[in-house]
Amino acid sequence: MIQTKKRSISASESHGEGSGSKKPVKKFKKLEVSNKPAGKFQKTTAAANGKPGDKSDKKVFVANTPESKKEYWNGLKAKQKELRQQRRQNKSKELYELSVSAKKVYEKLKRKNAENKDELVQKLHDMLGKENAYTKIATSHDTARVIQCMIKNASEGVCDQIADSLLPKVFDLATSKYGHHCVTSLFKHGSKQLWQRVVDAITKHVVKMVNHAFSGAIVDATYNEYATNDQRKFMRQAFYSELYLLEKDRTIQTMKDCWKTNGYMKKSVLTTVKGHLVQAANKKLTDNSLIHALLAEFLQEAADVERSEVIELYLPLLASISSTKDGTEAAIFCFVNSVVKDRRAALKAMKPYVEKLAIHEHGHRLIMCVLNCYDDTVILGKQIVGPILEQIETIVGSGDWGRKVVGWIFSPADKQLLHPTQIDLLDSYLEHSKKDKDVRRKEVLTAAAEGFCRQVEKNASFWLRGGHTALLTAVILKSFEGEQLARLHRALAGVVCDPDWKVHENEINLDGSALLANVSDKKPKKTEKTTERKVKKLKKSPFEEDKVAAREKLLAANPLVGGVEHAGVHIALKKMIKLDQEKRQLASAEGEEISQFGQAVIEGLPVEQLKSWINQNRPCFLLLLIFENATPEVQRTLKAKIASVKKELKMQKHTGGKLLVEKLNL
C-alpha cells in the first residue's frame, strides 16, 4: 500500500516514540499569512490575496511582461520626479516656489489666443524682477522658456528692463545649454538700440565666447547681422592684443594698423592671432564670420613658416570656412598656396560638401577655383566633377551660382555666364598651376561629357524649363561635337516638338526662391551696409498661412505658357539654331560632318504641330532662323513640310508669318 506523505511522517514519528530510535525526523513549517506587502518581483500567495479561486483577487505580478515593465518605469519616474522636486526645494525653497508660480502664468501667456498679454508679462516681470531672479532661472530648461516668452511679448520698456538684468551675466548665459536662447531672443525681438547694448556686452567676452559651441553661434550672428562697422572693428581688436580688451582704438581698422606706429607689436599681434586661429581649428569651431575675417587678415600678413602651419590646419576645413566672403578668400588662399599632397587631402575632405558649396553664394567661388587651377584631372573628376554630375539638376535648379559652376565645367570663361572681372580673378590663380589651361579644361570636359549626355537624355525637359537654364544649355552645346552633340540635339528637339511642352512664365528655382521674388510686388529696400555676410534663411511660421493655399496662390500668379512662346526660352533656342552654321563652318574646314539642331527639330516636327506653330509669331521666327542657318537639304525638307500648310501661313498677319512667307517665296 502506497502511503501519503503525511501518513508516512506520522507513522515514522509514532514508530520513533515507541521504539526509542534517535533517527531525526524532517519537519515542515506551517504556512503563515504575513501582512507584509510582496516585493516587486515576488509572487503573492493565495493566503495573502484571500481565498484561492476568488474572482476579486488582485492580478498576480509577473516579471518581464509589458505590464510589469510599464508599472516599474512609471514608479521609477514618479520617484525621480519627487527627488528632483525635493532637490530644488532644498537648494532654494523661495526660488523653487517662484519658478512654479511663474510657469503657471507662462502657460497662459504662451497660448496663441491669450488675452491681455501685456498684463501677464507685467505680472511676470514684477514677480521675477523684485527677486532679481532672471539670471538664476535663465539656465534651466523650463524657466528659460518663460523668459523667452516674456521677451517676445514684452513692450520695449519692459524688454529693456529684462536686458538690464541679463546682460551683466551674458557670458554665463551664452555658454549655457538653455540660457543662450535668452540672448538670442534679445536679438530676435529687441529694438536696434537694444541690439547695440547686447553687442557691447558680448564684445567684452568675445575672445572666450568664440571658442564655445553655444556662444560661438551667437558671436557669429552678432558679427554677421547685428553689429555696426565700428562694433565689428572692436570685436576684431580683442583678438589682436589684450591691450584692446579694456580700451578700444577707433584708428585700428585692420591688423596691419596695429604696428604702423609701433613696429615692435607686429610679432606679438601675429603670435596672438595665430593662437586664437589654432585653438578654433583644433575645436572644429571654424564656421564663424569673425574667425574668417581674422584668418583672411593673418594669411596676408604672416611670415611663410607661420602661414604654412595655419594653412596645414585649415586645409581639411575648407568647406566650413567658405560660408562668407572673407572665409572663401581665405580658403582659396590656403588651397592655391599648399603643396600637391595637401591639395589631394583637401579635395577628399571637401567631396561630401561639393553640392552645398556649388550652390552657395560664396562657396561656389572655391569650386570654380579648384576646377580652374588643379592639375590632376583624374582626381578632379572623382572628387569634384563626379559629385556635381550626380546632383546636376539640383545644382542647376538652385540658382545662378550653381549654373556658373556647371557652365565652367563645360564652357569655361564664357562671358555669357560670368562677368569679365570674375574671369580675370579666376585666371589669376593659374600662376599656382603647372599644366596648360587649355589642356586641363579639355580633360575636364572629356571627364564630364558622357555623364552630362545621359542626364539630358534622361530628363531633357529640365534643360529647357526656363530662360536661365535654357541659356546655360545653349552655352554648353558650344563645347560638344560628334555623336554626343547629335544625342543632345535629338533629346532637346523631342522636347521642342512636344505639343504639351509648357514652362512657367517666371522660372522657378527648386527652393521656390525665384517664384517668391517674382510674385512679390514689393522691391527689397537698399541697405547702407554691403551684403558681405552669410545669407540667413528665415523660417516661416506655420500659423501665417495654409501651405496648400499659399502654393496655389503662388502658382496662379506664375501661369504656364507654351515653351516656344516663352521669351527667355525663345532667345536660347535661337542661339542653339545659330550654332549650326558656326559649327558647320568649323567642321567643313576639317572635312567632318556635324549634327544640326535645326535638322533635328524639322525631322521631329509633325504636321499637326506645324499648323499650331504658324499661328504664333515666335515659332515662325524659329522656322525662319532654321531656314537661314540650315544646309540646302534641310531647307528643302522644311519647304516640303510648310507647303502642306501654305494656305494657312499666307493668312497670318503677324510679323513672323509674313517674313517666313517672303523668305520661302510662297
C-alpha positions in Angstrom: 0.0 0.0 0.0 1.3 3.4 -1.0 1.1 5.8 1.9 0.8 9.5 1.6 3.5 11.9 2.8 1.5 12.9 5.8 0.8 9.4 6.9 4.4 8.3 6.4 5.6 11.1 8.6 3.2 10.4 11.3 4.0 6.7 11.1 7.7 7.4 11.4 7.0 9.7 14.4 4.9 7.0 16.2 7.5 4.4 15.3 10.2 6.6 16.7 8.4 7.2 20.0 7.6 3.6 20.5 11.0 2.1 19.5 13.1 4.8 21.1 15.1 5.4 17.9 17.2 8.6 17.7 16.8 9.0 13.9 16.0 12.7 13.1 12.6 13.4 11.7 12.1 16.1 9.0 9.5 18.6 10.0 7.6 21.0 7.7 6.9 24.6 8.6 3.3 25.7 8.7 2.3 28.3 6.1 1.9 31.6 7.9 0.0 34.6 6.5 2.1 37.7 6.5 0.8 41.3 6.4 4.0 42.5 4.6 3.5 43.6 1.0 5.1 41.5 -1.6 8.2 42.6 -3.3 8.5 43.9 -6.9 9.3 40.5 -8.4 7.9 38.2 -5.6 4.9 36.0 -6.2 2.0 36.6 -3.9 0.4 33.6 -2.2 -3.2 32.6 -2.1 -3.3 33.3 1.6 -2.2 36.8 1.1 -4.8 37.5 -1.5 -7.7 35.8 0.0 -9.4 32.6 -0.9 -8.0 30.8 -3.9 -10.3 31.0 -6.9 -11.9 34.2 -5.7 -12.8 36.4 -8.6 -12.0 39.5 -6.6 -8.3 38.5 -6.3 -5.7 41.1 -7.5 -3.7 40.3 -10.6 -0.5 38.5 -9.7 2.6 40.5 -10.7 4.6 38.6 -13.3 8.1 39.8 -14.2 9.3 40.6 -17.7 5.9 41.3 -19.2 4.8 44.6 -20.8 2.5 45.3 -17.9 5.2 44.8 -15.3 7.7 46.9 -17.2 5.3 49.7 -17.6 4.4 49.6 -13.9 8.1 49.5 -13.0 9.0 52.5 -15.1 6.0 54.5 -14.0 7.0 54.0 -10.4 10.6 54.9 -11.2 9.7 58.1 -13.0 7.5 59.1 -10.1 10.3 58.6 -7.7 12.7 60.6 -9.9 10.2 63.5 -10.2 9.7 63.5 -6.4 13.5 63.5 -5.8 14.0 66.3 -8.4 11.4 68.5 -6.8 12.9 67.7 -3.3 16.4 68.8 -4.5 15.0 72.0 -5.9 13.2 72.8 -2.7 16.4 72.0 -0.6 18.5 74.2 -2.9 16.4 77.3 -2.8 12.8 77.0 -1.5 12.0 80.6 -2.4 13.4 80.2 -5.9 11.5 77.0 -6.4 8.2 78.4 -5.4 8.9 81.5 -7.6 9.6 79.3 -10.7 6.4 77.3 -10.1 4.3 80.4 -9.9 6.0 81.9 -13.0 5.3 78.8 -15.0 1.6 78.9 -14.2 1.4 82.4 -15.7 3.6 81.3 -18.6 1.1 78.6 -19.5 -1.5 81.3 -20.1 0.9 83.7 -21.9 2.2 81.2 -24.4 -1.2 80.5 -25.9 -1.9 81.9 -29.3 -5.3 83.2 -28.3 -4.3 84.5 -24.9 -5.8 87.8 -23.9 -4.2 90.7 -22.0 -0.7 89.6 -22.8 0.8 92.9 -21.6 -0.7 92.4 -18.2 0.6 88.8 -18.0 4.1 90.0 -19.0 4.0 92.8 -16.4 2.9 90.3 -13.8 5.8 88.0 -14.5 8.2 90.9 -14.6 7.0 92.1 -11.2 7.4 88.6 -9.9 10.9 88.0 -11.2 12.3 91.5 -11.1 11.8 92.0 -7.4 13.8 88.9 -6.5 16.5 89.6 -9.2 15.8 86.0 -10.4 16.3 86.4 -14.1 19.9 85.2 -14.3 19.2 82.4 -11.7 16.3 80.8 -13.6 17.6 81.5 -17.2 19.8 78.5 -17.2 17.1 75.9 -16.5 15.3 74.2 -19.4 11.7 75.1 -18.2 12.2 78.6 -16.8 14.4 79.7 -19.7 11.3 79.4 -21.9 9.4 81.7 -19.5 12.0 84.5 -20.1 12.0 83.9 -23.9 8.2 84.2 -24.0 8.4 87.4 -21.9 10.9 89.0 -24.3 8.7 88.0 -27.3 5.6 89.6 -25.9 7.0 92.4 -23.8 6.9 96.1 -24.7 10.1 97.9 -25.5 10.4 99.3 -22.0 9.9 96.0 -20.2 12.3 94.3 -22.7 15.0 96.9 -21.8 14.5 96.2 -18.1 14.8 92.4 -18.7 18.0 93.1 -20.6 19.4 95.1 -17.7 19.1 92.0 -15.5 20.5 89.6 -18.1 23.4 91.5 -19.7 25.7 91.5 -16.7 25.8 87.7 -16.9 25.8 87.5 -20.7 28.8 85.2 -20.8 27.3 82.7 -18.4 24.0 82.8 -20.3 25.6 82.5 -23.7 27.6 79.4 -22.7 24.6 77.7 -21.1 22.7 75.0 -22.9 19.4 76.7 -22.3 20.4 80.2 -21.3 21.9 81.1 -24.8 18.3 81.0 -26.2 17.5 84.0 -24.0 20.4 86.0 -25.5 19.2 85.0 -29.0 15.7 86.2 -28.1 17.0 89.7 -27.2 18.4 90.0 -30.8 15.3 88.5 -32.4 12.6 90.6 -30.6 14.6 93.6 -29.3 14.9 97.0 -30.8 18.0 98.3 -32.6 19.1 100.3 -29.5 18.9 97.0 -27.6 21.0 95.3 -30.2 23.8 97.7 -29.7 23.8 97.2 -25.9 23.9 93.4 -26.3 26.7 93.6 -28.9 28.7 95.8 -26.5 28.2 93.3 -23.7 29.3 90.4 -25.9 32.4 92.3 -27.1 33.8 92.3 -23.5 33.9 88.5 -23.5 34.2 87.8 -27.3 37.6 86.0 -27.0 36.2 83.4 -24.6 32.8 83.1 -26.3 34.1 82.4 -29.8 35.5 79.1 -28.9 32.4 77.7 -27.3 29.7 75.7 -29.1 26.7 77.7 -27.9 28.2 81.1 -27.6 30.2 80.8 -30.8 27.0 80.7 -32.8 25.9 83.9 -31.0 29.2 85.6 -31.8 28.8 84.6 -35.5 25.3 86.1 -35.7 26.3 89.2 -33.8 29.3 89.9 -36.1 27.3 89.0 -39.2 24.0 90.7 -38.7 23.6 93.0 -35.7 27.0 94.7 -35.1 27.8 98.0 -36.8 31.1 98.6 -38.6 32.7 100.2 -35.5 31.5 97.3 -33.3 32.9 94.7 -35.7 36.2 96.6 -35.7 36.2 96.5 -31.8 35.4 92.7 -31.8 38.4 92.0 -34.1 40.7 94.2 -31.9 40.1 92.0 -28.9 41.9 89.2 -30.8 44.9 91.4 -31.8 46.1 92.0 -28.3 45.0 92.1 -24.7 45.6 95.8 -24.7 42.4 96.3 -26.7 40.2 94.3 -24.3 39.8 97.2 -21.9 40.3 100.1 -24.2 39.3 100.3 -27.9 41.0 102.3 -30.6 39.0 103.7 -33.4 42.1 104.2 -35.6 42.8 100.5 -35.7 40.8 99.3 -38.8 42.8 96.2 -39.7 45.5 94.0 -38.2 48.2 96.0 -40.1 47.3 99.2 -38.4 48.5 97.8 -35.0 52.2 98.1 -36.0 52.0 101.2 -38.2 53.2 103.4 -35.3 54.7 100.7 -33.1 56.7 98.2 -35.2 57.6 96.0 -32.3 53.9 94.9 -31.9 53.9 93.0 -35.2 55.3 89.8 -33.8 53.2 89.8 -30.7 50.0 90.5 -32.6 50.6 87.8 -35.2 51.5 85.3 -32.4 48.3 86.1 -30.5 46.1 85.9 -33.6 47.8 82.6 -34.6 47.0 81.2 -31.1 43.3 82.0 -31.5 43.1 80.5 -35.0 44.9 77.3 -33.9 42.5 76.9 -31.0 39.4 77.4 -33.2 40.8 74.8 -35.7 41.5 72.3 -33.0 38.0 72.6 -31.6 36.4 72.5 -35.1 34.6 75.8 -34.4 35.7 77.5 -37.7 32.2 78.2 -39.1 32.3 81.7 -37.7 32.4 85.0 -39.6 34.8 86.6 -37.1 37.3 83.7 -37.4 37.1 84.0 -41.2 37.9 87.7 -41.1 40.9 87.1 -38.7 42.1 84.2 -40.9 42.0 86.3 -44.1 44.0 89.1 -42.5 46.5 86.7 -40.9 47.3 84.9 -44.1 48.2 88.2 -45.9 50.5 89.4 -43.1 52.1 86.4 -41.6 55.6 85.0 -42.4 56.0 81.9 -44.5 56.6 79.5 -41.6 53.6 80.6 -39.5 51.4 80.8 -42.6 52.2 77.2 -43.6 51.4 76.0 -40.1 48.0 77.6 -40.2 47.3 76.5 -43.8 48.0 72.9 -42.9 45.4 73.1 -40.1 42.7 74.7 -42.2 43.0 72.7 -45.4 40.7 69.9 -44.1 38.2 72.6 -43.1 37.9 74.5 -46.4 34.2 73.6 -46.7 33.3 75.1 -43.3 35.2 78.3 -43.8 33.7 79.0 -47.2 30.4 80.4 -45.9 31.4 84.0 -46.0 33.3 86.3 -48.4 36.3 86.6 -46.2 36.2 82.8 -45.4 36.1 81.9 -49.1 39.1 84.2 -49.9 41.0 82.5 -47.1 40.0 79.0 -48.3 41.2 79.8 -51.9 44.4 81.3 -50.5 45.0 78.1 -48.4 44.3 75.8 -51.4 46.5 77.5 -54.0 49.4 78.0 -51.6 49.5 74.4 -50.4 51.6 71.5 -51.7 50.2 68.8 -54.1 49.8 66.2 -51.3 47.9 68.5 -49.1 45.6 69.6 -52.0 44.7 66.0 -52.6 43.7 65.5 -49.0 41.8 68.8 -49.1 39.7 67.6 -52.1 39.0 64.3 -50.4 37.7 66.2 -47.3 35.7 68.5 -49.5 33.9 65.8 -51.5 30.9 65.3 -49.2 30.1 69.1 -49.4 30.6 69.7 -53.1 26.9 70.1 -53.8 26.3 72.6 -50.9 29.4 74.6 -51.9 28.3 74.7 -55.6 25.0 76.4 -54.8 26.3 78.7 -52.0 26.7 82.4 -52.5 30.4 82.4 -51.7 31.3 78.7 -51.7 30.9 78.3 -55.5 33.9 80.5 -56.0 36.1 77.9 -54.2 34.7 75.1 -56.5 35.4 77.2 -59.6 38.9 78.0 -58.4 39.6 74.3 -57.9 38.2 73.5 -61.4 40.5 76.1 -62.9 43.8 75.5 -61.3 44.1 71.9 -60.0 46.3 69.9 -62.4 45.4 66.3 -61.6 42.2 66.0 -63.7 41.7 62.3 -62.8 41.3 63.1 -59.1 39.4 66.3 -60.0 36.9 64.2 -61.9 36.4 61.8 -59.0 36.3 64.3 -56.1 34.6 67.4 -57.7 33.1 66.7 -61.2 31.6 63.3 -60.3 29.5 64.6 -57.3 28.4 67.6 -59.4 27.1 65.4 -62.2 25.3 63.2 -59.7 23.3 66.2 -58.4 23.5 68.4 -61.5 19.8 69.1 -61.7 19.7 70.2 -58.1 22.7 72.4 -58.6 21.4 74.0 -61.8 17.9 74.4 -60.4 19.1 76.1 -57.2 20.1 79.4 -58.6 22.7 81.4 -60.6 25.7 80.2 -58.5 25.1 76.6 -59.4 24.7 77.4 -63.0 28.0 79.2 -63.0 29.8 76.2 -61.7 28.2 73.8 -64.2 28.9 76.3 -67.0 32.6 76.5 -66.0 32.9 72.7 -66.4 31.7 72.6 -70.0 32.3 76.2 -71.2 34.9 77.9 -69.0 35.5 81.6 -69.1 32.3 82.2 -71.1 31.2 85.8 -70.8 27.5 84.9 -71.3 27.6 83.3 -67.8 30.4 85.3 -66.0 31.4 88.9 -65.7 34.9 89.6 -67.2 36.2 90.7 -63.8 35.3 87.3 -62.3 37.0 85.5 -65.2 40.2 87.6 -64.7 40.1 86.8 -60.9 39.9 83.1 -61.6 42.6 83.3 -64.2 44.9 85.0 -61.7 45.0 81.7 -59.7 46.7 80.0 -62.7 50.1 81.1 -61.5 49.9 78.3 -59.0 49.3 75.7 -61.7 51.8 74.0 -64.0 49.6 72.4 -66.6 48.4 74.4 -69.7 44.9 75.7 -69.0 43.5 74.6 -72.4 44.8 71.0 -71.9 43.3 70.9 -68.4 39.9 72.3 -69.5 39.7 69.8 -72.3 40.4 66.9 -70.0 37.8 68.1 -67.5 35.2 68.4 -70.4 36.1 64.8 -71.5 35.5 63.5 -68.0 32.1 65.2 -67.7 30.7 64.9 -71.3 29.3 61.4 -71.2 27.6 61.9 -67.8 26.0 65.1 -69.0 24.6 63.4 -72.1 23.0 60.7 -70.0 21.4 63.4 -67.7 20.0 65.3 -70.7 18.6 62.1 -72.3 17.0 61.1 -69.0 15.2 64.4 -68.4 15.6 66.8 -71.4 12.6 69.0 -70.5 14.6 70.2 -67.4 17.2 71.8 -69.6 14.6 73.9 -71.3 12.5 74.7 -68.3 13.1 78.4 -68.3 15.2 81.2 -69.8 18.2 80.9 -67.5 18.5 77.2 -67.7 17.9 77.2 -71.5 20.6 79.8 -71.9 23.0 77.6 -69.9 22.1 74.7 -72.2 22.9 76.8 -75.3 26.3 77.7 -73.9 27.1 74.1 -73.0 26.3 72.9 -76.6 29.2 75.0 -77.9 31.7 72.6 -76.5 30.2 69.3 -77.8 30.7 67.7 -81.1 30.2 64.4 -83.0 27.9 61.7 -81.7 27.5 63.3 -78.3 26.2 66.6 -79.9 23.8 64.6 -82.0 22.4 62.8 -78.9 21.9 66.2 -77.2 20.2 67.6 -80.3 17.8 64.7 -80.6 16.8 64.8 -76.9 16.2 68.6 -76.9 14.4 68.6 -80.2 12.0 66.0 -78.8 11.0 68.5 -76.1 10.7 71.4 -78.5 8.4 69.4 -80.8 6.2 68.1 -78.0 2.7 69.6 -78.3 2.2 69.5 -74.5 5.5 71.3 -73.7 4.9 74.2 -71.3 7.0 76.2 -68.9 6.4 78.7 -66.1 6.3 82.3 -67.1 8.9 83.0 -64.4 11.5 80.3 -63.9 11.2 78.6 -60.5 14.2 77.5 -58.5 13.9 74.2 -56.7 13.6 76.0 -53.4 10.9 78.3 -54.7 13.0 81.5 -54.2 12.7 82.8 -57.8 8.9 82.3 -57.7 8.6 84.3 -54.5 10.8 87.0 -55.8 8.7 87.4 -59.0 5.4 87.2 -57.3 6.2 89.9 -54.7 5.2 93.4 -55.6 7.5 95.0 -53.1 11.0 95.7 -54.1 13.7 95.0 -51.5 14.9 98.1 -49.8 18.5 99.1 -50.3 20.6 98.9 -47.1 23.5 101.0 -46.3 25.7 98.1 -45.5 27.2 95.9 -48.1 26.0 92.3 -48.2 29.3 90.7 -47.4 27.7 88.3 -44.9 26.2 84.9 -44.7 22.7 84.5 -46.1 20.3 83.7 -43.2 17.0 82.0 -44.2 14.1 83.0 -42.0 11.7 80.2 -41.0 8.1 80.9 -41.9 5.6 80.5 -39.1 3.2 77.6 -39.8 0.4 79.7 -38.4 0.7 82.5 -41.0 -1.0 80.8 -43.9 -2.1 77.4 -45.0 0.6 75.8 -47.1 -1.7 74.4 -49.8 -3.5 77.7 -50.2 -0.1 79.5 -50.4 1.1 77.2 -53.1 -2.0 77.6 -55.2 -1.7 81.4 -54.8 1.9 81.4 -56.0 1.2 79.1 -58.9 -1.7 81.2 -60.0 0.5 84.3 -60.1 3.0 82.3 -62.3 1.0 80.6 -65.0 2.2 78.1 -67.6 2.9 79.2 -71.1 3.9 77.4 -74.3 7.6 76.6 -74.4 8.2 78.1 -77.9 6.3 81.2 -76.9 8.3 81.9 -73.8 10.6 84.9 -74.3 13.6 83.6 -72.5 13.4 80.1 -74.0 12.9 81.6 -77.4 16.2 83.5 -77.1 18.0 80.4 -76.1 16.6 78.3 -78.9 17.7 81.0 -81.4 21.2 80.7 -80.0 21.2 76.9 -80.5 20.0 77.3 -84.1 22.7 79.9 -84.9 25.3 77.5 -83.6 24.5 75.1 -86.5 26.1 77.4 -89.1 29.1 78.2 -86.8 29.9 74.6 -86.2 29.3 73.6 -89.8 31.9 76.2 -90.9 34.5 74.8 -88.5 33.6 71.2 -89.4 33.9 71.9 -93.2 37.5 73.1 -92.7 38.3 69.8 -91.1 36.2 67.7 -93.5 33.8 66.4 -90.8 30.0 66.1 -90.7 28.3 67.9 -87.8 24.9 67.4 -86.2 22.4 70.3 -86.7 19.8 71.3 -84.1 17.5 72.8 -86.8 17.5 69.5 -88.7 16.6 67.5 -85.6 13.7 69.9 -85.0 12.3 69.7 -88.5 12.6 65.9 -88.6 10.7 65.6 -85.3 8.0 68.2 -86.0 4.7 66.6 -87.0 2.3 68.4 -89.4 -0.3 69.0 -86.7 2.3 70.7 -84.5 3.5 72.7 -87.5 -0.1 74.1 -88.1 -0.1 75.3 -84.5 3.3 76.9 -84.9 2.4 79.0 -87.9 -0.5 80.6 -85.9 2.1 82.1 -83.5 4.7 84.8 -84.0 7.8 83.4 -82.2 7.6 79.9 -83.6 7.5 81.4 -87.1 10.7 83.3 -86.3 12.3 80.0 -85.2 11.3 78.3 -88.6 12.8 81.3 -90.4 16.0 81.1 -88.4 16.3 77.3 -89.1 15.9 78.0 -92.8 18.6 80.7 -92.8 21.2 78.6 -90.9 20.5 75.1 -92.4 22.0 73.2 -95.2 20.2 73.1 -98.6 19.0 69.6 -97.8 17.3 70.7 -94.6 15.9 73.8 -96.4 14.2 71.5 -99.0 12.8 69.4 -96.2 11.4 72.5 -94.4 9.9 73.8 -97.7 8.2 70.5 -98.3 6.6 70.5 -94.8 5.4 74.1 -95.0 3.9 73.5 -98.4 1.2 71.4 -96.8 0.1 74.4 -94.7 0.9 77.2 -97.2 -2.6 78.4 -97.4 -2.9 78.8 -93.6 0.5 80.5 -93.5 -0.4 83.2 -96.0 -3.4 84.1 -94.0 -1.3 85.0 -90.9 -0.9 88.7 -90.1 1.8 88.6 -87.5 5.4 89.6 -88.5 6.9 86.2 -88.2 4.5 84.7 -90.6 4.9 87.4 -93.2 8.7 87.2 -93.1 8.6 83.4 -93.4 6.3 83.6 -96.5 8.6 86.2 -98.0 11.8 84.1 -97.3 10.3 80.9 -98.7 8.9 82.7 -101.8 5.5 81.2 -101.2 
